[in-house]
Amino acid sequence: MDAATVNMLVVLGPTASGKTALGVRLADAVGGEIISADSRQVYRGLNLGAGKDLGEYVLEGRAIPYHLIDVVDLSHEFSVFEYQQRCFEAFEAIARRGALPVMAGGTGLYIEAVLKGYRMVEAPENAALRGELGRLPDEALAARLASLKPDLHNTTDLTDRGRLVRAIEIAEYAKCHPPAPAPRIQPFILGTRWERRVLRRRIGERLRQRFGAGMLEEVEGLRAQGVSWEKLHFLGLEYRYIAEYLQGRIASREELFEGLWTAICQFAKRQETWFRRMERNGAVIHWIDDAAPEPALNLVRAKCGASRLS
């Protein structure tokens, strides 16, 4: 891929790895705009618990435009399909302005949905088809899906019967309702990484800062607005653990902090595993130690050309 074909920068990494700050620095350097790849920051009202530090999008007094943050209410069921559609729209709008889209985030499912090169289909449920499929064994379902999608991207569909049925339903619908082509995205991908012990320390430091800034009170406020315990559980680790604490299932703030810190560290490991799988599947990720901006800028300069950098 030469410099002329790169039309999106991607900065990915585990939680607390500095990917947003690095993405903003790169966007400022190339005249770009950020597209967030975070499954919780799309929601209005999720701030500290979702790591939505909007101050990071201001660099030396310059506001860096960002997209897909604060776009839906908590009552909305946001999906990877909707993320893909909105991201494609943002990508094309940014490109029309002559700017460079810079995707930054850590939700691997969302990132891959955009980079895989295909547009997802929103298919309605088909009761008749589901009845037919319900009589077939798993092996027959897998064979049917393979015949419909020989280049199957998401092999996890093969491990769960419900996912198999839904994947077949979508593929059958797509035969008669083909989606519009996806935008041609040619990404240059950078990843932020740290020594494990350092990342664990960064996670702990950031967690203390968020508690100090009022993260627990944020969750109390969501409850006062009528957000259910079930919804808080769905919204991820910070909201889940604080909800457990508020319900008396976690005995103390010290226990809350330690349990949440451990869970976030485990989550970071799962993110790293996802990114390694992306590499095994062909993604080329240029890793930046300690989220250092100068090596990242040098890589972008070499790939995208000096004319892109201000």
ZALO-162146 format. One record per atom (N, C-alpha, C): x, y, z. Coordinates in steps of 0.2 Angstrom, whole numbers, padded with zeros to 4 digits, always signed. Layout:
N
XYZ
...
***
This chain:
310
+0004-0006+0000
+0000+0000+0000
+0004+0006+0000
+0004+0010-0005
+0008+0016-0005
+0004+0022-0002
+0008+0028-0001
+0005+0034+0003
-0001+0036+0000
-0002+0036-0007
-0008+0039-0010
-0014+0035-0008
-0013+0028-0007
-0019+0024-0005
-0022+0024+0002
-0018+0027+0007
-0020+0027+0014
-0025+0032+0014
-0031+0030+0017
-0036+0035+0017
-0039+0035+0024
-0036+0031+0029
-0038+0031+0036
-0033+0029+0040
-0032+0033+0046
-0027+0030+0051
-0031+0027+0056
-0029+0022+0059
-0032+0018+0065
-0027+0018+0071
-0029+0020+0076
-0025+0019+0083
-0029+0015+0087
-0027+0009+0089
-0030+0005+0093
-0026+0003+0099
-0029+0000+0104
-0025-0003+0110
-0030-0004+0116
-0027-0007+0121
-0031-0009+0127
-0033-0003+0131
-0037-0004+0135
-0039+0002+0140
-0033+0005+0143
-0033+0012+0144
-0028+0015+0148
-0021+0015+0144
-0021+0014+0138
-0015+0013+0134
-0013+0020+0131
-0017+0025+0131
-0015+0031+0128
-0017+0032+0121
-0022+0028+0118
-0023+0028+0111
-0027+0034+0109
-0031+0036+0113
-0035+0042+0111
-0031+0048+0111
-0026+0049+0116
-0022+0055+0116
-0017+0055+0110
-0015+0048+0108
-0011+0048+0102
-0015+0049+0096
-0021+0047+0095
-0025+0048+0090
-0026+0055+0089
-0027+0059+0094
-0028+0066+0093
-0022+0070+0091
-0016+0067+0094
-0010+0070+0091
-0009+0069+0084
-0010+0063+0082
-0010+0062+0074
-0015+0066+0070
-0021+0066+0073
-0026+0070+0069
-0024+0077+0068
-0021+0080+0074
-0019+0087+0073
-0013+0088+0068
-0009+0083+0068
-0003+0083+0063
-0005+0082+0056
-0010+0078+0055
-0012+0077+0048
-0018+0081+0045
-0021+0085+0049
-0027+0088+0048
-0033+0084+0047
-0033+0079+0053
-0038+0074+0053
-0044+0075+0058
-0049+0071+0058
-0054+0071+0062
-0055+0064+0065
-0056+0064+0072
-0057+0057+0076
-0064+0054+0074
-0063+0048+0073
-0069+0043+0074
-0068+0039+0079
-0072+0039+0085
-0072+0035+0091
-0074+0028+0089
-0070+0023+0092
-0072+0016+0091
-0072+0013+0098
-0077+0016+0101
-0079+0014+0108
-0086+0012+0109
-0088+0006+0111
-0095+0004+0112
-0099+0008+0117
-0096+0011+0122
-0100+0015+0127
-0100+0022+0126
-0095+0025+0123
-0095+0032+0122
-0100+0035+0117
-0103+0030+0114
-0109+0033+0109
-0115+0035+0113
-0115+0033+0120
-0121+0034+0124
-0120+0041+0128
-0125+0045+0127
-0125+0051+0131
-0127+0049+0139
-0123+0052+0143
-0124+0051+0150
-0119+0046+0153
-0115+0043+0149
-0110+0039+0151
-0103+0043+0150
-0100+0045+0156
-0095+0049+0155
-0089+0047+0158
-0088+0047+0165
-0082+0045+0168
-0082+0037+0168
-0087+0034+0169
-0087+0026+0168
-0085+0024+0161
-0086+0028+0156
-0085+0026+0149
-0078+0029+0147
-0075+0032+0152
-0068+0035+0150
-0069+0041+0144
-0074+0044+0145
-0076+0049+0140
-0073+0056+0142
-0066+0057+0141
-0063+0063+0143
-0062+0067+0137
-0067+0072+0136
-0068+0076+0130
-0062+0081+0130
-0059+0082+0136
-0053+0087+0136
-0048+0084+0132
-0047+0078+0131
-0042+0075+0127
-0042+0077+0119
-0048+0080+0117
-0049+0082+0110
-0047+0089+0109
-0044+0092+0114
-0041+0099+0114
-0034+0099+0115
-0030+0101+0109
-0023+0100+0110
-0020+0107+0109
-0017+0110+0114
-0014+0116+0114
-0019+0121+0111
-0025+0121+0114
-0030+0126+0113
-0034+0124+0106
-0032+0119+0102
-0035+0118+0096
-0040+0112+0097
-0046+0113+0095
-0051+0108+0096
-0051+0103+0090
-0050+0097+0091
-0050+0092+0086
-0057+0089+0085
-0060+0089+0079
-0066+0087+0078
-0067+0079+0080
-0072+0077+0083
-0073+0070+0084
-0080+0068+0082
-0081+0061+0081
-0087+0058+0079
-0089+0052+0083
-0095+0050+0083
-0098+0044+0087
-0097+0044+0094
-0097+0050+0097
-0097+0051+0104
-0103+0055+0106
-0107+0052+0111
-0113+0056+0113
-0118+0056+0107
-0120+0051+0104
-0124+0051+0098
-0131+0048+0100
-0132+0044+0105
-0138+0041+0107
-0140+0041+0114
-0146+0041+0116
-0148+0040+0123
-0147+0033+0125
-0147+0032+0132
-0146+0026+0135
-0152+0021+0133
-0158+0024+0132
-0164+0020+0130
-0163+0016+0123
-0158+0019+0119
-0157+0016+0113
-0153+0010+0113
-0155+0005+0109
-0151-0002+0109
-0146-0001+0103
-0140+0001+0104
-0135+0002+0099
-0131-0004+0098
-0130-0005+0091
-0127-0012+0089
-0121-0011+0084
-0118-0016+0083
-0112-0016+0079
-0114-0014+0072
-0120-0016+0070
-0123-0014+0063
-0123-0006+0063
-0126-0003+0068
-0127+0004+0068
-0121+0008+0068
-0116+0005+0072
-0109+0008+0072
-0106+0008+0065
-0107+0002+0062
-0103+0002+0055
-0107+0007+0050
-0113+0008+0051
-0117+0012+0046
-0115+0020+0048
-0115+0021+0054
-0113+0028+0056
-0106+0030+0055
-0101+0025+0056
-0094+0026+0054
-0093+0027+0047
-0096+0023+0043
-0095+0024+0035
-0098+0031+0034
-0103+0033+0036
-0106+0040+0035
-0101+0045+0037
-0098+0044+0043
-0093+0049+0046
-0087+0049+0041
-0084+0043+0039
-0078+0042+0035
-0079+0046+0029
-0085+0045+0026
-0086+0049+0019
-0087+0056+0020
-0090+0058+0025
-0091+0066+0026
-0084+0069+0028
-0080+0066+0032
-0073+0068+0033
-0069+0069+0027
-0069+0063+0023
-0065+0063+0017
-0068+0069+0012
-0074+0070+0012
-0077+0075+0007
-0074+0082+0009
-0073+0083+0016
-0070+0089+0018
-0062+0090+0017
-0059+0085+0014
-0052+0085+0013
-0048+0083+0019
-0051+0081+0024
-0048+0079+0030
-0047+0071+0030
-0042+0069+0035
-0041+0062+0035
-0044+0059+0041
-0049+0054+0040
-0052+0050+0046
-0046+0047+0050
-0047+0048+0057
-0042+0044+0061
-0047+0041+0066
-0047+0034+0066
-0051+0030+0070
-0047+0029+0076
-0050+0030+0082
-0046+0028+0088
-0051+0025+0093
-0049+0019+0096
-0053+0016+0101
-0050+0009+0102
-0054+0005+0107
-0052-0001+0109
-0057-0007+0108
-0063-0005+0105
-0068-0010+0104
-0067-0014+0097
-0063-0020+0098
-0061-0023+0092
-0066-0025+0088
-0072-0027+0090
-0078-0029+0086
-0080-0023+0081
-0080-0017+0084
-0082-0011+0080
-0077-0010+0075
-0070-0010+0077
-0065-0009+0072
-0065-0013+0066
-0066-0020+0068
-0066-0025+0062
-0072-0024+0058
-0077-0022+0061
-0083-0021+0057
-0082-0016+0051
-0078-0011+0053
-0077-0006+0048
-0071-0008+0043
-0066-0012+0045
-0060-0013+0041
-0061-0019+0037
-0066-0023+0038
-0066-0030+0035
-0068-0029+0027
-0071-0023+0025
-0072-0022+0018
-0079-0024+0016
-0084-0026+0020
-0090-0027+0018
-0095-0024+0022
-0101-0022+0020
-0106-0019+0023
-0111-0024+0026
-0113-0023+0032
-0117-0028+0036
-0125-0026+0033
-0129-0031+0034
-0136-0031+0032
-0140-0031+0038
-0145-0027+0039
-0150-0027+0044
-0156-0031+0042
-0156-0037+0044
-0162-0042+0042
-0167-0043+0047
-0173-0043+0045
-0179-0044+0049
-0179-0052+0051
-0182-0053+0057
-0183-0060+0058
-0188-0063+0053
-0187-0070+0052
-0191-0074+0047
-0193-0080+0051
-0199-0079+0053
-0202-0085+0057
-0202-0091+0053
-0204-0091+0047
-0205-0098+0043
-0198-0101+0043
-0193-0097+0041
-0186-0099+0040
-0183-0102+0047
-0185-0099+0052
-0182-0101+0059
-0186-0108+0061
-0192-0108+0059
-0195-0115+0060
-0192-0120+0056
-0190-0119+0050
-0187-0124+0046
-0180-0126+0049
-0176-0121+0051
-0169-0122+0053
-0170-0125+0060
-0175-0124+0064
-0175-0127+0070
-0176-0135+0070
-0177-0138+0064
-0178-0145+0064
-0171-0148+0062
-0166-0144+0060
-0160-0146+0058
-0154-0147+0063
-0150-0152+0063
-0144-0152+0068
-0139-0147+0066
-0135-0146+0071
-0130-0140+0071
-0125-0141+0065
-0124-0147+0063
-0119-0149+0057
-0122-0146+0051
-0129-0148+0050
-0132-0146+0044
-0133-0138+0044
-0134-0135+0050
-0134-0127+0050
-0127-0125+0048
-0122-0127+0050
-0115-0125+0048
-0114-0126+0041
-0116-0131+0038
-0115-0133+0031
-0119-0128+0027
-0125-0126+0029
-0129-0122+0025
-0126-0114+0026
-0124-0112+0031
-0121-0106+0032
-0115-0106+0027
-0111-0111+0027
-0105-0111+0023
-0106-0111+0016
-0112-0114+0014
-0114-0113+0007
-0116-0106+0005
-0119-0103+0010
-0122-0096+0009
-0116-0091+0009
-0111-0092+0013
-0105-0087+0015
-0099-0091+0015
-0096-0093+0009
-0090-0097+0009
-0084-0093+0012
-0084-0086+0012
-0079-0082+0014
-0081-0080+0021
-0084-0084+0025
-0087-0082+0032
-0081-0078+0036
-0083-0072+0038
-0078-0068+0042
-0078-0070+0050
-0084-0071+0052
-0085-0071+0059
-0087-0079+0061
-0081-0083+0062
-0082-0090+0063
-0085-0091+0070
-0086-0086+0075
-0089-0088+0081
-0096-0089+0080
-0099-0088+0074
-0106-0089+0072
-0107-0097+0072
-0101-0101+0071
-0102-0108+0070
-0102-0111+0077
-0101-0108+0083
-0100-0111+0089
-0106-0110+0093
-0111-0107+0091
-0118-0106+0095
-0124-0107+0090
-0128-0111+0092
-0134-0112+0088
-0138-0106+0086
-0139-0102+0091
-0143-0096+0090
-0140-0091+0085
-0133-0091+0086
-0129-0087+0081
-0129-0090+0074
-0129-0096+0074
-0129-0100+0067
-0136-0098+0064
-0142-0099+0067
-0148-0097+0064
-0149-0090+0062
-0146-0086+0066
-0147-0078+0064
-0142-0077+0058
-0136-0080+0058
-0132-0079+0052
-0135-0081+0046
-0138-0087+0046
-0141-0090+0040
-0147-0085+0038
-0151-0083+0043
-0157-0078+0042
-0154-0072+0038
-0149-0069+0041
-0146-0063+0037
-0143-0065+0030
-0140-0070+0030
-0137-0072+0023
-0142-0073+0018
-0148-0076+0020
-0153-0078+0015
-0157-0071+0013
-0157-0067+0018
-0160-0060+0017
-0156-0056+0012
-0149-0057+0013
-0145-0053+0009
-0145-0055+0002
-0147-0061+0000
-0147-0064-0007
-0152-0060-0011
-0157-0058-0008
-0162-0054-0011
-0162-0047-0010
-0158-0045-0005
-0158-0038-0003
-0150-0036-0002
-0146-0036-0008
-0139-0035-0007
-0138-0028-0004
-0133-0027+0000
-0131-0021+0003
-0127-0017-0002
-0128-0010-0001
-0123-0006-0005
-0116-0007-0004
-0112-0006-0009
-0104-0008-0007
-0102-0003-0001
-0097-0006+0003
-0094-0003+0008
-0089+0002+0005
-0088+0008+0008
-0083+0012+0006
-0076+0009+0006
-0072+0011+0001
-0065+0008+0000
-0061+0011+0005
-0059+0007+0011
-0055+0010+0016
-0048+0006+0016
-0043+0010+0015
-0036+0008+0015
-0033+0011+0022
-0033+0007+0027
-0031+0009+0033
-0023+0008+0034
-0020+0013+0038
-0014+0012+0041
-0015+0011+0049
-0013+0006+0052
-0015+0004+0058
-0009+0005+0063
-0010+0008+0068
-0005+0009+0074
-0008+0006+0080
-0004+0003+0084
-0007+0000+0091
-0002+0003+0096
-0006+0004+0102
-0002+0006+0108
-0001+0001+0113
+0005+0000+0115
+0007-0006+0120
+0011-0004+0125
+0011-0007+0131
+0015-0006+0137
+0017-0012+0140
+0022-0012+0144
+0024-0018+0148
+0018-0019+0152
+0016-0026+0154
+0010-0028+0157
+0010-0024+0164
+0015-0024+0168
+0015-0021+0175
+0014-0014+0174
+0016-0010+0169
+0015-0003+0168
+0008-0002+0166
+0005-0006+0162
-0002-0005+0160
-0006-0006+0166
-0005-0011+0170
-0009-0012+0176
-0009-0006+0181
-0003-0003+0181
-0002+0003+0186
-0006+0009+0183
-0006+0010+0176
-0009+0015+0173
-0017+0014+0174
-0019+0008+0173
-0026+0006+0175
-0028+0008+0182
-0024+0007+0187
-0026+0008+0193
-0026+0016+0195
-0021+0019+0192
-0020+0027+0193
-0026+0030+0190
-0028+0028+0184
-0034+0031+0180
-0041+0029+0184
-0041+0023+0187
-0047+0022+0191
-0048+0026+0197
-0042+0027+0200
-0042+0032+0206
-0045+0039+0204
-0042+0041+0199
-0044+0048+0196
-0051+0048+0195
-0054+0043+0192
-0061+0043+0190
-0066+0043+0196
-0064+0039+0201
-0067+0039+0207
-0067+0046+0211
-0061+0049+0211
-0060+0055+0214
-0064+0061+0210
-0065+0060+0203
-0069+0064+0199
-0077+0063+0200
-0079+0058+0203
-0086+0057+0204
-0089+0051+0200
-0085+0046+0199
-0088+0041+0195
-0094+0037+0198
-0093+0036+0205
-0098+0033+0209
-0105+0037+0209
-0104+0044+0210
-0110+0048+0209
-0113+0048+0203
-0109+0047+0197
-0112+0047+0191
-0117+0041+0190
-0115+0036+0193
-0119+0030+0193
-0126+0031+0197
-0125+0034+0203
-0130+0036+0207
-0135+0040+0203
-0132+0045+0199
-0137+0049+0195
-0140+0046+0190
-0137+0041+0187
-0141+0037+0182
-0147+0033+0185
-0145+0030+0191
-0151+0027+0194
-0157+0032+0196
-0155+0038+0198
-0160+0043+0200
-0164+0045+0193
-0161+0044+0187
-0164+0045+0181
-0169+0039+0179
-0168+0034+0182
-0172+0028+0181
-0169+0023+0177
-0162+0023+0176
-0159+0018+0173
-0159+0011+0177
-0161+0006+0175
-0162+0000+0179
-0155-0003+0180
-0155-0008+0186
-0149-0011+0187
-0147-0016+0182
-0152-0019+0178
-0150-0023+0172
-0146-0019+0167
-0149-0013+0166
-0145-0009+0161
-0138-0007+0163
-0137-0006+0169
-0131-0004+0172
-0126-0010+0171
-0129-0016+0172
-0125-0022+0172
-0122-0023+0164
-0127-0021+0160
-0125-0022+0153
-0120-0017+0150
-0119-0011+0154
-0115-0006+0151
-0108-0006+0153
-0106-0012+0156
-0099-0013+0156
-0096-0013+0163
-0090-0014+0164
-0087-0016+0171
-0088-0010+0176
-0087-0004+0174
-0087+0001+0179
-0094+0002+0182
-0099+0002+0177
-0106+0002+0179
-0109-0004+0183
-0106-0010+0181
-0108-0016+0184
-0106-0016+0191
-0099-0015+0192
-0097-0016+0199
-0100-0010+0203
-0100-0004+0201
-0103+0001+0205
-0110-0001+0207
-0114-0003+0202
-0121-0005+0203
-0121-0011+0209
-0117-0016+0209
-0116-0021+0214
-0115-0018+0221
-0110-0013+0221
-0109-0009+0227
-0115-0006+0230
-0118-0002+0225
-0124+0002+0227
-0130-0003+0230
-0130-0009+0228
-0135-0014+0230
-0133-0018+0236
-0127-0016+0239
-0124-0019+0245
-0121-0026+0244
-0120-0028+0237
-0117-0034+0236
-0109-0034+0236
-0106-0028+0236
-0099-0027+0238
-0099-0023+0244
-0095-0025+0249
-0095-0023+0256
-0092-0016+0257
-0087-0014+0253
-0083-0008+0255
-0081-0005+0248
-0079+0002+0249
-0076+0005+0243
-0069+0002+0241
-0066+0000+0246
-0059-0004+0245
-0060-0010+0241
-0065-0014+0243
-0066-0020+0239
-0069-0018+0232
-0073-0013+0232
-0075-0011+0225
-0069-0009+0221
-0065-0005+0223
-0059-0003+0219
-0055-0009+0217
-0053-0013+0222
-0049-0019+0220
-0052-0024+0215
-0058-0025+0216
-0062-0030+0212
-0062-0027+0205
-0064-0020+0204
-0065-0017+0198
-0058-0016+0194
-0053-0015+0198
-0046-0014+0195
-0044-0021+0192
-0045-0026+0196
-0043-0033+0193
-0047-0035+0187
-0054-0033+0187
-0058-0035+0181
-0056-0031+0175
-0054-0024+0176
-0052-0020+0170
-0045-0023+0168
-0041-0025+0172
-0034-0028+0170
-0035-0034+0165
-0040-0038+0168
-0042-0044+0164
-0045-0042+0157
-0049-0037+0157
-0052-0035+0151
-0047-0032+0146
-0042-0029+0149
-0036-0026+0144
-0033-0032+0141
-0032-0038+0145
-0029-0044+0142
-0033-0047+0136
-0040-0046+0137
-0044-0049+0132
-0044-0044+0126
-0043-0038+0127
-0042-0033+0121
-0036-0035+0117
-0030-0036+0121
-0024-0038+0118
-0025-0044+0114
-0028-0049+0117
-0029-0055+0113
-0033-0054+0106
-0038-0050+0107
-0042-0048+0101
-0037-0045+0095
-0033-0041+0097
-0029-0037+0092
-0024-0042+0089
-0021-0047+0094
-0017-0052+0091
-0020-0057+0086
-0027-0058+0087
-0030-0062+0082
-0031-0058+0076
-0032-0052+0076
-0033-0048+0070
-0026-0048+0066
-0021-0048+0070
-0014-0049+0066
-0014-0056+0063
-0016-0061+0066
-0016-0068+0063
-0020-0068+0057
-0025-0064+0057
-0030-0064+0051
-0028-0059+0046
-0022-0057+0046
-0020-0053+0041
-0019-0045+0042
-0021-0042+0048
-0021-0035+0049
-0013-0034+0051
-0011-0028+0048
-0004-0026+0049
-0005-0020+0054
-0002-0022+0060
-0003-0017+0066
+0005-0015+0067
+0006-0008+0067
+0012-0005+0069
+0012-0003+0076
+0016-0007+0080
+0015-0006+0088
+0020+0000+0090
+0017+0004+0094
+0020+0010+0097
+0021+0009+0104
+0027+0008+0107
+0028+0007+0114
+0027+0013+0118
+0023+0012+0123
+0022+0018+0128
+0018+0024+0124
+0014+0022+0119
+0010+0027+0115
+0015+0033+0114
+0021+0033+0112
+0026+0038+0111
+0024+0042+0104
+0022+0048+0104
+0020+0051+0098
+0025+0052+0093
+0032+0053+0094
+0037+0054+0089
+0037+0048+0085
+0038+0042+0087
+0039+0036+0083
+0032+0035+0079
+0027+0037+0082
+0020+0036+0078
+0020+0041+0072
+0022+0047+0073
+0022+0052+0068
+0027+0051+0063
+0033+0048+0065
+0038+0046+0060
+0035+0040+0055
+0031+0035+0058
+0028+0030+0054
+0023+0033+0049
+0019+0038+0052
+0014+0041+0048
+0017+0045+0042
+0022+0048+0044
+0026+0052+0039
+0029+0048+0033
+0032+0042+0035
+0034+0038+0030
+0029+0035+0026
+0023+0033+0029
+0018+0030+0025
+0014+0035+0021
+0012+0040+0024
+0007+0045+0021
+0010+0051+0018
+0017+0052+0019
+0020+0057+0015
+0020+0063+0019
+0026+0067+0019
+0027+0073+0023
+0022+0078+0022
+0019+0078+0016
+0014+0083+0014
+0008+0083+0018
+0006+0077+0021
+0000+0076+0025
+0001+0080+0032
+0008+0080+0034
+0009+0082+0041
+0010+0090+0041
+0007+0093+0046
+0008+0100+0046
+0014+0102+0051
***
